[in-house]
Structure formats: C-alpha cells, structure tokens
Amino acid sequence: MDDRSIQLYEDALKDGKETVHSIRIMVVGHMGVGKTTLVKRLLGQEVNISERRSTEGIDIYVNCCDVSLSTREWTRRTKGY
C-alpha cells in the first residue's frame, strides 16, 4: 500500500470512518456507435474521426477528477489516484 492508503486506514481506525467519493462508469453499446470516441472526448483526449477504427476487445481507463461544487466544472487530476 502507498503512504496515503496507510494514512487513510490509520485515520479510519482512529476516527471510525473515512468518506470516499467515487464513481465508476461503464459505457456500453452496439459496435461502431462511438463509445471509445465519447470516452476519449470526456477525458480531454484528441480524437481524429477520419482515422477511427474499431476497438478490439475492451478498453479500460482509470482516471481521477476533481469537481468544483460551485462551478460544476470537472478537472482531471494528474496525481494522486
């Protein structure tokens, strides 16, 4: 375990609880409808529509975002998954 996980565990033992806000999203649909394109655009990655190709199997993306409750804006976290 990393240092942050150990600290969370120790805090939970001491305080009795730890709040974790997380969400898992699964994008499903028929072949060729743009699932990978949608995910890449949501993650801020460039998508070249003229060079699109079918995904073989599945793609798994692990990302963390911070959400501003006042502006409702999502920002992708680059450190600290």
mmCIF file of the N, C-alpha and C atoms, coordinates in Angstrom:
data_MODEL
# 
_entry.id   MODEL 
# 
loop_
_atom_site.group_PDB 
_atom_site.id 
_atom_site.type_symbol 
_atom_site.label_atom_id 
_atom_site.label_alt_id 
_atom_site.label_comp_id 
_atom_site.label_asym_id 
_atom_site.label_entity_id 
_atom_site.label_seq_id 
_atom_site.pdbx_PDB_ins_code 
_atom_site.Cartn_x 
_atom_site.Cartn_y 
_atom_site.Cartn_z 
_atom_site.occupancy 
_atom_site.B_iso_or_equiv 
_atom_site.pdbx_formal_charge 
_atom_site.auth_seq_id 
_atom_site.auth_comp_id 
_atom_site.auth_asym_id 
_atom_site.auth_atom_id 
_atom_site.pdbx_PDB_model_num 
ATOM 1   N N  . MET A 1 1  ? 0.837   -1.190 0.000   1.00 0.00 ? 1  MET A N  1 
ATOM 2   C CA . MET A 1 1  ? 0.000   0.000  0.000   1.00 0.00 ? 1  MET A CA 1 
ATOM 3   C C  . MET A 1 1  ? 0.876   1.245  0.000   1.00 0.00 ? 1  MET A C  1 
ATOM 4   N N  . ASP A 1 2  ? 0.356   2.304  -0.616  1.00 0.00 ? 2  ASP A N  1 
ATOM 5   C CA . ASP A 1 2  ? 1.099   3.564  -0.612  1.00 0.00 ? 2  ASP A CA 1 
ATOM 6   C C  . ASP A 1 2  ? 0.863   4.315  0.703   1.00 0.00 ? 2  ASP A C  1 
ATOM 7   N N  . ASP A 1 3  ? 1.631   5.376  0.912   1.00 0.00 ? 3  ASP A N  1 
ATOM 8   C CA . ASP A 1 3  ? 1.562   6.131  2.168   1.00 0.00 ? 3  ASP A CA 1 
ATOM 9   C C  . ASP A 1 3  ? 0.173   6.714  2.420   1.00 0.00 ? 3  ASP A C  1 
ATOM 10  N N  . ARG A 1 4  ? -0.476  7.198  1.371   1.00 0.00 ? 4  ARG A N  1 
ATOM 11  C CA . ARG A 1 4  ? -1.807  7.794  1.548   1.00 0.00 ? 4  ARG A CA 1 
ATOM 12  C C  . ARG A 1 4  ? -2.816  6.745  2.003   1.00 0.00 ? 4  ARG A C  1 
ATOM 13  N N  . SER A 1 5  ? -2.758  5.559  1.425   1.00 0.00 ? 5  SER A N  1 
ATOM 14  C CA . SER A 1 5  ? -3.676  4.490  1.814   1.00 0.00 ? 5  SER A CA 1 
ATOM 15  C C  . SER A 1 5  ? -3.468  4.091  3.267   1.00 0.00 ? 5  SER A C  1 
ATOM 16  N N  . ILE A 1 6  ? -2.213  4.016  3.666   1.00 0.00 ? 6  ILE A N  1 
ATOM 17  C CA . ILE A 1 6  ? -1.905  3.674  5.058   1.00 0.00 ? 6  ILE A CA 1 
ATOM 18  C C  . ILE A 1 6  ? -2.450  4.746  5.995   1.00 0.00 ? 6  ILE A C  1 
ATOM 19  N N  . GLN A 1 7  ? -2.266  6.023  5.625   1.00 0.00 ? 7  GLN A N  1 
ATOM 20  C CA . GLN A 1 7  ? -2.770  7.118  6.459   1.00 0.00 ? 7  GLN A CA 1 
ATOM 21  C C  . GLN A 1 7  ? -4.294  7.089  6.545   1.00 0.00 ? 7  GLN A C  1 
ATOM 22  N N  . LEU A 1 8  ? -4.963  6.833  5.433   1.00 0.00 ? 8  LEU A N  1 
ATOM 23  C CA . LEU A 1 8  ? -6.422  6.728  5.446   1.00 0.00 ? 8  LEU A CA 1 
ATOM 24  C C  . LEU A 1 8  ? -6.876  5.603  6.361   1.00 0.00 ? 8  LEU A C  1 
ATOM 25  N N  . TYR A 1 9  ? -6.177  4.478  6.306   1.00 0.00 ? 9  TYR A N  1 
ATOM 26  C CA . TYR A 1 9  ? -6.510  3.334  7.152   1.00 0.00 ? 9  TYR A CA 1 
ATOM 27  C C  . TYR A 1 9  ? -6.327  3.688  8.622   1.00 0.00 ? 9  TYR A C  1 
ATOM 28  N N  . GLU A 1 10 ? -5.200  4.314  8.953   1.00 0.00 ? 10 GLU A N  1 
ATOM 29  C CA . GLU A 1 10 ? -4.942  4.694  10.346  1.00 0.00 ? 10 GLU A CA 1 
ATOM 30  C C  . GLU A 1 10 ? -5.960  5.725  10.836  1.00 0.00 ? 10 GLU A C  1 
ATOM 31  N N  . ASP A 1 11 ? -6.313  6.685  9.985   1.00 0.00 ? 11 ASP A N  1 
ATOM 32  C CA . ASP A 1 11 ? -7.327  7.678  10.360  1.00 0.00 ? 11 ASP A CA 1 
ATOM 33  C C  . ASP A 1 11 ? -8.686  7.018  10.580  1.00 0.00 ? 11 ASP A C  1 
ATOM 34  N N  . ALA A 1 12 ? -9.019  6.065  9.733   1.00 0.00 ? 12 ALA A N  1 
ATOM 35  C CA . ALA A 1 12 ? -10.292 5.363  9.877   1.00 0.00 ? 12 ALA A CA 1 
ATOM 36  C C  . ALA A 1 12 ? -10.336 4.579  11.182  1.00 0.00 ? 12 ALA A C  1 
ATOM 37  N N  . LEU A 1 13 ? -9.223  3.961  11.551  1.00 0.00 ? 13 LEU A N  1 
ATOM 38  C CA . LEU A 1 13 ? -9.171  3.246  12.826  1.00 0.00 ? 13 LEU A CA 1 
ATOM 39  C C  . LEU A 1 13 ? -9.362  4.206  13.995  1.00 0.00 ? 13 LEU A C  1 
ATOM 40  N N  . LYS A 1 14 ? -8.747  5.370  13.892  1.00 0.00 ? 14 LYS A N  1 
ATOM 41  C CA . LYS A 1 14 ? -8.806  6.350  14.971  1.00 0.00 ? 14 LYS A CA 1 
ATOM 42  C C  . LYS A 1 14 ? -10.172 7.046  15.024  1.00 0.00 ? 14 LYS A C  1 
ATOM 43  N N  . ASP A 1 15 ? -10.670 7.488  13.882  1.00 0.00 ? 15 ASP A N  1 
ATOM 44  C CA . ASP A 1 15 ? -11.901 8.274  13.844  1.00 0.00 ? 15 ASP A CA 1 
ATOM 45  C C  . ASP A 1 15 ? -13.154 7.429  13.632  1.00 0.00 ? 15 ASP A C  1 
ATOM 46  N N  . GLY A 1 16 ? -12.971 6.218  13.163  1.00 0.00 ? 16 GLY A N  1 
ATOM 47  C CA . GLY A 1 16 ? -14.112 5.335  12.975  1.00 0.00 ? 16 GLY A CA 1 
ATOM 48  C C  . GLY A 1 16 ? -14.704 5.333  11.578  1.00 0.00 ? 16 GLY A C  1 
ATOM 49  N N  . LYS A 1 17 ? -14.339 6.313  10.744  1.00 0.00 ? 17 LYS A N  1 
ATOM 50  C CA . LYS A 1 17 ? -14.868 6.317  9.376   1.00 0.00 ? 17 LYS A CA 1 
ATOM 51  C C  . LYS A 1 17 ? -14.016 7.214  8.484   1.00 0.00 ? 17 LYS A C  1 
ATOM 52  N N  . GLU A 1 18 ? -14.145 7.014  7.202   1.00 0.00 ? 18 GLU A N  1 
ATOM 53  C CA . GLU A 1 18 ? -13.463 7.834  6.200   1.00 0.00 ? 18 GLU A CA 1 
ATOM 54  C C  . GLU A 1 18 ? -14.399 7.941  5.004   1.00 0.00 ? 18 GLU A C  1 
ATOM 55  N N  . THR A 1 19 ? -14.671 9.146  4.572   1.00 0.00 ? 19 THR A N  1 
ATOM 56  C CA . THR A 1 19 ? -15.557 9.365  3.435   1.00 0.00 ? 19 THR A CA 1 
ATOM 57  C C  . THR A 1 19 ? -14.753 9.317  2.145   1.00 0.00 ? 19 THR A C  1 
ATOM 58  N N  . VAL A 1 20 ? -15.209 8.504  1.219   1.00 0.00 ? 20 VAL A N  1 
ATOM 59  C CA . VAL A 1 20 ? -14.581 8.405  -0.092  1.00 0.00 ? 20 VAL A CA 1 
ATOM 60  C C  . VAL A 1 20 ? -15.665 8.648  -1.134  1.00 0.00 ? 20 VAL A C  1 
ATOM 61  N N  . HIS A 1 21 ? -15.438 9.603  -2.002  1.00 0.00 ? 21 HIS A N  1 
ATOM 62  C CA . HIS A 1 21 ? -16.392 9.899  -3.066  1.00 0.00 ? 21 HIS A CA 1 
ATOM 63  C C  . HIS A 1 21 ? -15.819 9.349  -4.368  1.00 0.00 ? 21 HIS A C  1 
ATOM 64  N N  . SER A 1 22 ? -16.485 8.376  -4.920  1.00 0.00 ? 22 SER A N  1 
ATOM 65  C CA . SER A 1 22 ? -16.002 7.812  -6.180  1.00 0.00 ? 22 SER A CA 1 
ATOM 66  C C  . SER A 1 22 ? -17.190 7.358  -7.013  1.00 0.00 ? 22 SER A C  1 
ATOM 67  N N  . ILE A 1 23 ? -16.924 7.232  -8.283  1.00 0.00 ? 23 ILE A N  1 
ATOM 68  C CA . ILE A 1 23 ? -17.949 6.774  -9.208  1.00 0.00 ? 23 ILE A CA 1 
ATOM 69  C C  . ILE A 1 23 ? -17.271 5.907  -10.265 1.00 0.00 ? 23 ILE A C  1 
ATOM 70  N N  . ARG A 1 24 ? -17.948 4.883  -10.664 1.00 0.00 ? 24 ARG A N  1 
ATOM 71  C CA . ARG A 1 24 ? -17.458 4.038  -11.756 1.00 0.00 ? 24 ARG A CA 1 
ATOM 72  C C  . ARG A 1 24 ? -18.452 4.162  -12.900 1.00 0.00 ? 24 ARG A C  1 
ATOM 73  N N  . ILE A 1 25 ? -17.924 4.328  -14.074 1.00 0.00 ? 25 ILE A N  1 
ATOM 74  C CA . ILE A 1 25 ? -18.778 4.493  -15.245 1.00 0.00 ? 25 ILE A CA 1 
ATOM 75  C C  . ILE A 1 25 ? -18.428 3.414  -16.257 1.00 0.00 ? 25 ILE A C  1 
ATOM 76  N N  . MET A 1 26 ? -19.454 2.763  -16.781 1.00 0.00 ? 26 MET A N  1 
ATOM 77  C CA . MET A 1 26 ? -19.252 1.775  -17.828 1.00 0.00 ? 26 MET A CA 1 
ATOM 78  C C  . MET A 1 26 ? -20.058 2.239  -19.041 1.00 0.00 ? 26 MET A C  1 
ATOM 79  N N  . VAL A 1 27 ? -19.384 2.368  -20.168 1.00 0.00 ? 27 VAL A N  1 
ATOM 80  C CA . VAL A 1 27 ? -20.041 2.798  -21.399 1.00 0.00 ? 27 VAL A CA 1 
ATOM 81  C C  . VAL A 1 27 ? -20.239 1.555  -22.259 1.00 0.00 ? 27 VAL A C  1 
ATOM 82  N N  . VAL A 1 28 ? -21.486 1.249  -22.551 1.00 0.00 ? 28 VAL A N  1 
ATOM 83  C CA . VAL A 1 28 ? -21.797 0.065  -23.356 1.00 0.00 ? 28 VAL A CA 1 
ATOM 84  C C  . VAL A 1 28 ? -22.669 0.476  -24.537 1.00 0.00 ? 28 VAL A C  1 
ATOM 85  N N  . GLY A 1 29 ? -22.616 -0.311 -25.584 1.00 0.00 ? 29 GLY A N  1 
ATOM 86  C CA . GLY A 1 29 ? -23.440 -0.033 -26.753 1.00 0.00 ? 29 GLY A CA 1 
ATOM 87  C C  . GLY A 1 29 ? -23.033 -0.919 -27.911 1.00 0.00 ? 29 GLY A C  1 
ATOM 88  N N  . HIS A 1 30 ? -23.767 -0.793 -28.978 1.00 0.00 ? 30 HIS A N  1 
ATOM 89  C CA . HIS A 1 30 ? -23.501 -1.593 -30.170 1.00 0.00 ? 30 HIS A CA 1 
ATOM 90  C C  . HIS A 1 30 ? -22.172 -1.203 -30.808 1.00 0.00 ? 30 HIS A C  1 
ATOM 91  N N  . MET A 1 31 ? -21.639 -2.100 -31.613 1.00 0.00 ? 31 MET A N  1 
ATOM 92  C CA . MET A 1 31 ? -20.376 -1.879 -32.303 1.00 0.00 ? 31 MET A CA 1 
ATOM 93  C C  . MET A 1 31 ? -20.483 -0.679 -33.250 1.00 0.00 ? 31 MET A C  1 
ATOM 94  N N  . GLY A 1 32 ? -19.456 0.169  -33.218 1.00 0.00 ? 32 GLY A N  1 
ATOM 95  C CA . GLY A 1 32 ? -19.365 1.260  -34.176 1.00 0.00 ? 32 GLY A CA 1 
ATOM 96  C C  . GLY A 1 32 ? -20.197 2.493  -33.872 1.00 0.00 ? 32 GLY A C  1 
ATOM 97  N N  . VAL A 1 33 ? -20.693 2.628  -32.632 1.00 0.00 ? 33 VAL A N  1 
ATOM 98  C CA . VAL A 1 33 ? -21.543 3.781  -32.323 1.00 0.00 ? 33 VAL A CA 1 
ATOM 99  C C  . VAL A 1 33 ? -20.781 4.939  -31.681 1.00 0.00 ? 33 VAL A C  1 
ATOM 100 N N  . GLY A 1 34 ? -19.497 4.738  -31.330 1.00 0.00 ? 34 GLY A N  1 
ATOM 101 C CA . GLY A 1 34 ? -18.696 5.844  -30.816 1.00 0.00 ? 34 GLY A CA 1 
ATOM 102 C C  . GLY A 1 34 ? -18.418 5.831  -29.329 1.00 0.00 ? 34 GLY A C  1 
ATOM 103 N N  . LYS A 1 35 ? -18.445 4.661  -28.711 1.00 0.00 ? 35 LYS A N  1 
ATOM 104 C CA . LYS A 1 35 ? -18.188 4.574  -27.265 1.00 0.00 ? 35 LYS A CA 1 
ATOM 105 C C  . LYS A 1 35 ? -16.785 5.052  -26.916 1.00 0.00 ? 35 LYS A C  1 
ATOM 106 N N  . THR A 1 36 ? -15.783 4.572  -27.630 1.00 0.00 ? 36 THR A N  1 
ATOM 107 C CA . THR A 1 36 ? -14.398 4.969  -27.361 1.00 0.00 ? 36 THR A CA 1 
ATOM 108 C C  . THR A 1 36 ? -14.203 6.448  -27.646 1.00 0.00 ? 36 THR A C  1 
ATOM 109 N N  . THR A 1 37 ? -14.795 6.949  -28.718 1.00 0.00 ? 37 THR A N  1 
ATOM 110 C CA . THR A 1 37 ? -14.701 8.371  -29.046 1.00 0.00 ? 37 THR A CA 1 
ATOM 111 C C  . THR A 1 37 ? -15.311 9.218  -27.936 1.00 0.00 ? 37 THR A C  1 
ATOM 112 N N  . LEU A 1 38 ? -16.459 8.814  -27.424 1.00 0.00 ? 38 LEU A N  1 
ATOM 113 C CA . LEU A 1 38 ? -17.107 9.534  -26.333 1.00 0.00 ? 38 LEU A CA 1 
ATOM 114 C C  . LEU A 1 38 ? -16.208 9.591  -25.098 1.00 0.00 ? 38 LEU A C  1 
ATOM 115 N N  . VAL A 1 39 ? -15.653 8.450  -24.707 1.00 0.00 ? 39 VAL A N  1 
ATOM 116 C CA . VAL A 1 39 ? -14.800 8.398  -23.519 1.00 0.00 ? 39 VAL A CA 1 
ATOM 117 C C  . VAL A 1 39 ? -13.563 9.265  -23.713 1.00 0.00 ? 39 VAL A C  1 
ATOM 118 N N  . LYS A 1 40 ? -12.932 9.165  -24.875 1.00 0.00 ? 40 LYS A N  1 
ATOM 119 C CA . LYS A 1 40 ? -11.732 9.973  -25.128 1.00 0.00 ? 40 LYS A CA 1 
ATOM 120 C C  . LYS A 1 40 ? -12.044 11.464 -25.069 1.00 0.00 ? 40 LYS A C  1 
ATOM 121 N N  . ARG A 1 41 ? -13.169 11.866 -25.605 1.00 0.00 ? 41 ARG A N  1 
ATOM 122 C CA . ARG A 1 41 ? -13.539 13.289 -25.562 1.00 0.00 ? 41 ARG A CA 1 
ATOM 123 C C  . ARG A 1 41 ? -13.840 13.735 -24.139 1.00 0.00 ? 41 ARG A C  1 
ATOM 124 N N  . LEU A 1 42 ? -14.497 12.895 -23.363 1.00 0.00 ? 42 LEU A N  1 
ATOM 125 C CA . LEU A 1 42 ? -14.763 13.230 -21.966 1.00 0.00 ? 42 LEU A CA 1 
ATOM 126 C C  . LEU A 1 42 ? -13.474 13.387 -21.171 1.00 0.00 ? 42 LEU A C  1 
ATOM 127 N N  . LEU A 1 43 ? -12.447 12.621 -21.542 1.00 0.00 ? 43 LEU A N  1 
ATOM 128 C CA . LEU A 1 43 ? -11.159 12.694 -20.858 1.00 0.00 ? 43 LEU A CA 1 
ATOM 129 C C  . LEU A 1 43 ? -10.251 13.773 -21.433 1.00 0.00 ? 43 LEU A C  1 
ATOM 130 N N  . GLY A 1 44 ? -10.740 14.510 -22.421 1.00 0.00 ? 44 GLY A N  1 
ATOM 131 C CA . GLY A 1 44 ? -9.959  15.603 -22.992 1.00 0.00 ? 44 GLY A CA 1 
ATOM 132 C C  . GLY A 1 44 ? -8.893  15.151 -23.967 1.00 0.00 ? 44 GLY A C  1 
ATOM 133 N N  . GLN A 1 45 ? -9.002  13.924 -24.461 1.00 0.00 ? 45 GLN A N  1 
ATOM 134 C CA . GLN A 1 45 ? -8.025  13.420 -25.422 1.00 0.00 ? 45 GLN A CA 1 
ATOM 135 C C  . GLN A 1 45 ? -8.462  13.788 -26.837 1.00 0.00 ? 45 GLN A C  1 
ATOM 136 N N  . GLU A 1 46 ? -7.476  13.977 -27.707 1.00 0.00 ? 46 GLU A N  1 
ATOM 137 C CA . GLU A 1 46 ? -7.793  14.304 -29.095 1.00 0.00 ? 46 GLU A CA 1 
ATOM 138 C C  . GLU A 1 46 ? -8.330  13.074 -29.812 1.00 0.00 ? 46 GLU A C  1 
ATOM 139 N N  . VAL A 1 47 ? -9.297  13.314 -30.679 1.00 0.00 ? 47 VAL A N  1 
ATOM 140 C CA . VAL A 1 47 ? -9.906  12.238 -31.453 1.00 0.00 ? 47 VAL A CA 1 
ATOM 141 C C  . VAL A 1 47 ? -9.891  12.649 -32.917 1.00 0.00 ? 47 VAL A C  1 
ATOM 142 N N  . ASN A 1 48 ? -9.298  11.821 -33.757 1.00 0.00 ? 48 ASN A N  1 
ATOM 143 C CA . ASN A 1 48 ? -9.283  12.077 -35.193 1.00 0.00 ? 48 ASN A CA 1 
ATOM 144 C C  . ASN A 1 48 ? -10.339 11.180 -35.835 1.00 0.00 ? 48 ASN A C  1 
ATOM 145 N N  . ILE A 1 49 ? -11.469 11.763 -36.172 1.00 0.00 ? 49 ILE A N  1 
ATOM 146 C CA . ILE A 1 49 ? -12.591 10.996 -36.710 1.00 0.00 ? 49 ILE A CA 1 
ATOM 147 C C  . ILE A 1 49 ? -12.231 10.314 -38.024 1.00 0.00 ? 49 ILE A C  1 
ATOM 148 N N  . SER A 1 50 ? -11.363 10.925 -38.834 1.00 0.00 ? 50 SER A N  1 
ATOM 149 C CA . SER A 1 50 ? -11.019 10.334 -40.129 1.00 0.00 ? 50 SER A CA 1 
ATOM 150 C C  . SER A 1 50 ? -10.176 9.074  -39.973 1.00 0.00 ? 50 SER A C  1 
ATOM 151 N N  . GLU A 1 51 ? -9.552  8.883  -38.829 1.00 0.00 ? 51 GLU A N  1 
ATOM 152 C CA . GLU A 1 51 ? -8.719  7.698  -38.608 1.00 0.00 ? 51 GLU A CA 1 
ATOM 153 C C  . GLU A 1 51 ? -9.335  6.733  -37.605 1.00 0.00 ? 51 GLU A C  1 
ATOM 154 N N  . ARG A 1 52 ? -10.632 6.755  -37.468 1.00 0.00 ? 52 ARG A N  1 
ATOM 155 C CA . ARG A 1 52 ? -11.267 5.886  -36.482 1.00 0.00 ? 52 ARG A CA 1 
ATOM 156 C C  . ARG A 1 52 ? -11.150 4.423  -36.889 1.00 0.00 ? 52 ARG A C  1 
ATOM 157 N N  . ARG A 1 53 ? -11.078 3.586  -35.878 1.00 0.00 ? 53 ARG A N  1 
ATOM 158 C CA . ARG A 1 53 ? -11.029 2.139  -36.102 1.00 0.00 ? 53 ARG A CA 1 
ATOM 159 C C  . ARG A 1 53 ? -11.735 1.457  -34.945 1.00 0.00 ? 53 ARG A C  1 
ATOM 160 N N  . SER A 1 54 ? -12.196 0.253  -35.168 1.00 0.00 ? 54 SER A N  1 
ATOM 161 C CA . SER A 1 54 ? -12.917 -0.476 -34.133 1.00 0.00 ? 54 SER A CA 1 
ATOM 162 C C  . SER A 1 54 ? -11.987 -0.903 -33.012 1.00 0.00 ? 54 SER A C  1 
ATOM 163 N N  . THR A 1 55 ? -12.506 -0.887 -31.805 1.00 0.00 ? 55 THR A N  1 
ATOM 164 C CA . THR A 1 55 ? -11.759 -1.359 -30.642 1.00 0.00 ? 55 THR A CA 1 
ATOM 165 C C  . THR A 1 55 ? -11.867 -2.872 -30.585 1.00 0.00 ? 55 THR A C  1 
ATOM 166 N N  . GLU A 1 56 ? -10.735 -3.534 -30.470 1.00 0.00 ? 56 GLU A N  1 
ATOM 167 C CA . GLU A 1 56 ? -10.724 -4.990 -30.317 1.00 0.00 ? 56 GLU A CA 1 
ATOM 168 C C  . GLU A 1 56 ? -10.809 -5.308 -28.833 1.00 0.00 ? 56 GLU A C  1 
ATOM 169 N N  . GLY A 1 57 ? -11.835 -6.017 -28.416 1.00 0.00 ? 57 GLY A N  1 
ATOM 170 C CA . GLY A 1 57 ? -11.976 -6.359 -27.002 1.00 0.00 ? 57 GLY A CA 1 
ATOM 171 C C  . GLY A 1 57 ? -12.539 -5.196 -26.215 1.00 0.00 ? 57 GLY A C  1 
ATOM 172 N N  . ILE A 1 58 ? -11.875 -4.850 -25.103 1.00 0.00 ? 58 ILE A N  1 
ATOM 173 C CA . ILE A 1 58 ? -12.351 -3.755 -24.265 1.00 0.00 ? 58 ILE A CA 1 
ATOM 174 C C  . ILE A 1 58 ? -11.216 -2.789 -23.970 1.00 0.00 ? 58 ILE A C  1 
ATOM 175 N N  . ASP A 1 59 ? -11.573 -1.551 -23.666 1.00 0.00 ? 59 ASP A N  1 
ATOM 176 C CA . ASP A 1 59 ? -10.619 -0.554 -23.185 1.00 0.00 ? 59 ASP A CA 1 
ATOM 177 C C  . ASP A 1 59 ? -10.980 -0.239 -21.745 1.00 0.00 ? 59 ASP A C  1 
ATOM 178 N N  . ILE A 1 60 ? -9.980  -0.112 -20.901 1.00 0.00 ? 60 ILE A N  1 
ATOM 179 C CA . ILE A 1 60 ? -10.191 0.272  -19.511 1.00 0.00 ? 60 ILE A CA 1 
ATOM 180 C C  . ILE A 1 60 ? -9.402  1.543  -19.258 1.00 0.00 ? 60 ILE A C  1 
ATOM 181 N N  . TYR A 1 61 ? -10.079 2.567  -18.764 1.00 0.00 ? 61 TYR A N  1 
ATOM 182 C CA . TYR A 1 61 ? -9.453  3.840  -18.432 1.00 0.00 ? 61 TYR A CA 1 
ATOM 183 C C  . TYR A 1 61 ? -9.598  4.053  -16.932 1.00 0.00 ? 61 TYR A C  1 
ATOM 184 N N  . VAL A 1 62 ? -8.504  4.369  -16.271 1.00 0.00 ? 62 VAL A N  1 
ATOM 185 C CA . VAL A 1 62 ? -8.540  4.693  -14.848 1.00 0.00 ? 62 VAL A CA 1 
ATOM 186 C C  . VAL A 1 62 ? -8.116  6.147  -14.709 1.00 0.00 ? 62 VAL A C  1 
ATOM 187 N N  . ASN A 1 63 ? -9.020  6.979  -14.243 1.00 0.00 ? 63 ASN A N  1 
ATOM 188 C CA . ASN A 1 63 ? -8.752  8.409  -14.111 1.00 0.00 ? 63 ASN A CA 1 
ATOM 189 C C  . ASN A 1 63 ? -9.422  8.941  -12.861 1.00 0.00 ? 63 ASN A C  1 
ATOM 190 N N  . CYS A 1 64 ? -8.890  10.020 -12.358 1.00 0.00 ? 64 CYS A N  1 
ATOM 191 C CA . CYS A 1 64 ? -9.499  10.734 -11.239 1.00 0.00 ? 64 CYS A CA 1 
ATOM 192 C C  . CYS A 1 64 ? -9.755  12.165 -11.653 1.00 0.00 ? 64 CYS A C  1 
ATOM 193 N N  . CYS A 1 65 ? -10.874 12.684 -11.192 1.00 0.00 ? 65 CYS A N  1 
ATOM 194 C CA . CYS A 1 65 ? -11.236 14.063 -11.471 1.00 0.00 ? 65 CYS A CA 1 
ATOM 195 C C  . CYS A 1 65 ? -11.643 14.740 -10.174 1.00 0.00 ? 65 CYS A C  1 
ATOM 196 N N  . ASP A 1 66 ? -11.446 16.030 -10.140 1.00 0.00 ? 66 ASP A N  1 
ATOM 197 C CA . ASP A 1 66 ? -11.965 16.854 -9.056  1.00 0.00 ? 66 ASP A CA 1 
ATOM 198 C C  . ASP A 1 66 ? -13.141 17.637 -9.613  1.00 0.00 ? 66 ASP A C  1 
ATOM 199 N N  . VAL A 1 67 ? -14.154 17.834 -8.789  1.00 0.00 ? 67 VAL A N  1 
ATOM 200 C CA . VAL A 1 67 ? -15.341 18.561 -9.213  1.00 0.00 ? 67 VAL A CA 1 
ATOM 201 C C  . VAL A 1 67 ? -15.533 19.760 -8.298  1.00 0.00 ? 67 VAL A C  1 
ATOM 202 N N  . SER A 1 68 ? -15.651 20.933 -8.903  1.00 0.00 ? 68 SER A N  1 
ATOM 203 C CA . SER A 1 68 ? -15.954 22.147 -8.150  1.00 0.00 ? 68 SER A CA 1 
ATOM 204 C C  . SER A 1 68 ? -17.461 22.215 -7.962  1.00 0.00 ? 68 SER A C  1 
ATOM 205 N N  . LEU A 1 69 ? -17.911 22.206 -6.718  1.00 0.00 ? 69 LEU A N  1 
ATOM 206 C CA . LEU A 1 69 ? -19.347 22.249 -6.465  1.00 0.00 ? 69 LEU A CA 1 
ATOM 207 C C  . LEU A 1 69 ? -19.950 23.599 -6.840  1.00 0.00 ? 69 LEU A C  1 
ATOM 208 N N  . SER A 1 70 ? -19.160 24.665 -6.779  1.00 0.00 ? 70 SER A N  1 
ATOM 209 C CA . SER A 1 70 ? -19.697 25.988 -7.110  1.00 0.00 ? 70 SER A CA 1 
ATOM 210 C C  . SER A 1 70 ? -19.844 26.191 -8.617  1.00 0.00 ? 70 SER A C  1 
ATOM 211 N N  . THR A 1 71 ? -18.859 25.735 -9.404  1.00 0.00 ? 71 THR A N  1 
ATOM 212 C CA . THR A 1 71 ? -18.916 25.929 -10.860 1.00 0.00 ? 71 THR A CA 1 
ATOM 213 C C  . THR A 1 71 ? -19.381 24.686 -11.609 1.00 0.00 ? 71 THR A C  1 
ATOM 214 N N  . ARG A 1 72 ? -19.426 23.551 -10.908 1.00 0.00 ? 72 ARG A N  1 
ATOM 215 C CA . ARG A 1 72 ? -19.785 22.256 -11.506 1.00 0.00 ? 72 ARG A CA 1 
ATOM 216 C C  . ARG A 1 72 ? -18.822 21.859 -12.620 1.00 0.00 ? 72 ARG A C  1 
ATOM 217 N N  . GLU A 1 73 ? -17.599 22.294 -12.498 1.00 0.00 ? 73 GLU A N  1 
ATOM 218 C CA . GLU A 1 73 ? -16.577 22.013 -13.505 1.00 0.00 ? 73 GLU A CA 1 
ATOM 219 C C  . GLU A 1 73 ? -15.713 20.834 -13.063 1.00 0.00 ? 73 GLU A C  1 
ATOM 220 N N  . TRP A 1 74 ? -15.459 19.929 -13.995 1.00 0.00 ? 74 TRP A N  1 
ATOM 221 C CA . TRP A 1 74 ? -14.602 18.776 -13.744 1.00 0.00 ? 74 TRP A CA 1 
ATOM 222 C C  . TRP A 1 74 ? -13.194 19.107 -14.220 1.00 0.00 ? 74 TRP A C  1 
ATOM 223 N N  . THR A 1 75 ? -12.207 18.796 -13.404 1.00 0.00 ? 75 THR A N  1 
ATOM 224 C CA . THR A 1 75 ? -10.815 18.916 -13.822 1.00 0.00 ? 75 THR A CA 1 
ATOM 225 C C  . THR A 1 75 ? -10.134 17.589 -13.570 1.00 0.00 ? 75 THR A C  1 
ATOM 226 N N  . ARG A 1 76 ? -9.382  17.157 -14.553 1.00 0.00 ? 76 ARG A N  1 
ATOM 227 C CA . ARG A 1 76 ? -8.708  15.868 -14.460 1.00 0.00 ? 76 ARG A CA 1 
ATOM 228 C C  . ARG A 1 76 ? -7.503  15.986 -13.544 1.00 0.00 ? 76 ARG A C  1 
ATOM 229 N N  . ARG A 1 77 ? -7.411  15.090 -12.581 1.00 0.00 ? 77 ARG A N  1 
ATOM 230 C CA . ARG A 1 77 ? -6.301  15.074 -11.639 1.00 0.00 ? 77 ARG A CA 1 
ATOM 231 C C  . ARG A 1 77 ? -5.133  14.330 -12.274 1.00 0.00 ? 77 ARG A C  1 
ATOM 232 N N  . THR A 1 78 ? -3.949  14.931 -12.219 1.00 0.00 ? 78 THR A N  1 
ATOM 233 C CA . THR A 1 78 ? -2.777  14.297 -12.822 1.00 0.00 ? 78 THR A CA 1 
ATOM 234 C C  . THR A 1 78 ? -1.981  13.489 -11.815 1.00 0.00 ? 78 THR A C  1 
ATOM 235 N N  . LYS A 1 79 ? -2.203  13.727 -10.517 1.00 0.00 ? 79 LYS A N  1 
ATOM 236 C CA . LYS A 1 79 ? -1.513  12.968 -9.469  1.00 0.00 ? 79 LYS A CA 1 
ATOM 237 C C  . LYS A 1 79 ? -2.521  12.559 -8.408  1.00 0.00 ? 79 LYS A C  1 
ATOM 238 N N  . GLY A 1 80 ? -2.182  11.517 -7.677  1.00 0.00 ? 80 GLY A N  1 
ATOM 239 C CA . GLY A 1 80 ? -2.985  11.146 -6.527  1.00 0.00 ? 80 GLY A CA 1 
ATOM 240 C C  . GLY A 1 80 ? -4.233  10.355 -6.824  1.00 0.00 ? 80 GLY A C  1 
ATOM 241 N N  . TYR A 1 81 ? -4.093  9.277  -7.584  1.00 0.00 ? 81 TYR A N  1 
ATOM 242 C CA . TYR A 1 81 ? -5.246  8.425  -7.840  1.00 0.00 ? 81 TYR A CA 1 
ATOM 243 C C  . TYR A 1 81 ? -5.681  7.813  -6.543  1.00 0.00 ? 81 TYR A C  1 
# 
